[in-house]
Each structure stands twice: as C-alpha cells, then as structure tokens.
Amino acid sequence: MRHEFLKRFISSLILISIIIFLITEGSLFLNLFILFCLIISLYEWYMMRENNIHYITGIVFLILSFYSVFRLTNFETGYFYFIFILIICISTDIGGYIFGKIFKGKKLIKISPNKTYSGMFGSFILSLLSSYLFLQLTTIFHYLKFNSINTLIFILLISLISQVGDIIISYFKRKSKIKNTGNIIPGHGGLLDRIDGMIFAFPFGYLFLSLEILK
C-alpha cells in the first residue's frame, strides 16, 4: 500500500507542479498542454472501443470536457478555480485510496470492486481538508469562504462527481477487459486513469462558475 500511495502522491505532485509552471509561463503553454492531454485521452479512449456502444458519445464528451477546461481558464479568476477543482479531484482520489485500503469494509458498487463506502467517505473528508488548506493559503481570494454553504456544497459535489467519473471509466475498462487505459503515468497507468474524475468534474465546475453560484 505504501509503495502504491507514494506513486500516486508523486504523480499528483508532478501534475500540479506542471500546471502551476504552465500557468506562470502563460495561457498559450497551458492551452497546448490541455490540447496534448485531449489527444492522449482520445487515443486511450480509441483503444477502449471494443464492445463499446458509447464510443462516439465518449469522443464528443471528451472534447466538450476539455473545452470546458479551456473556457474555465479564460475566466477572470479562472486559474484559481482550475487549480481548486484539480486539488479537490486529486484529494478525492487519494482520500478514497487511503481510507479504502485502511478501513476496507463493504463494497460500494460491483462495477468497480475496489471501491468501498469507507473510501467514499475518505474522498469527501480529504477533499474538504485539502480545500480548507488551499482556501486559507490563497488569501487573495478572500471572497470565497470555506464556511460558505455554497462553497461547501461545491466541494462535496465536485468530489462526488469525480468519484462517479472514476466508476464510469472503471466500467468501460472492465468492458474492454483491460486494467489500465495506458502506462504513461507511474502509479496510475494511462492518462484517463489519472483524470477519469476530472473529465466529469471540470464541466460541472465550469457550469457552476458560469452561473456565478459561488459569488
């Protein structure tokens, strides 16, 4: 467990570091990175096309999902929300893994046999803790309070959607009879293995921000 956790943690740390670096370098570099991730994701989804009646729908969804990321980063404070959602999704994944391995317990769903109720609660707990730390550190965005009911709901919903996305991609991997969508990221396999929750969470986050629900 420790070895697997370290791989997940290091992979997550590298991903966040790359994003922050690209943001500081300018939107062009970040947009190119988003485009690169889209191409890799489409390729990995293409490799899962066997016995997949939702293949075309998945292509459309991936394009719309990455477009929402592009749109999100073009908001006035879009980079902040981009990193915010990224942190929620990553902590959701790590929290689910840690709590699931430690406490085990009843299985959550047959589609993804490794998912447990303890892991689900762990995802919520770690996403709340990491969000609290992030919002405390980014004092420039003092208008977004952790104790705001809208902010709390946003965190929990992003975490929930991220978990649902993880389960959905797991379902398609089982249908395709593969363990990982690829091997590009140590500890996670393919890119879709790493961003399975994010591709569902970002469109929702973009919609949430567009409706100005957090303000």
Summary of the structure (lengths in Angstrom):
residues: 215
radius of gyration: 16.7
end to end distance: 40.5
largest distance: 49.0
contacts: 689
relative contact order: 0.15
helix: 73%
strand: 2%
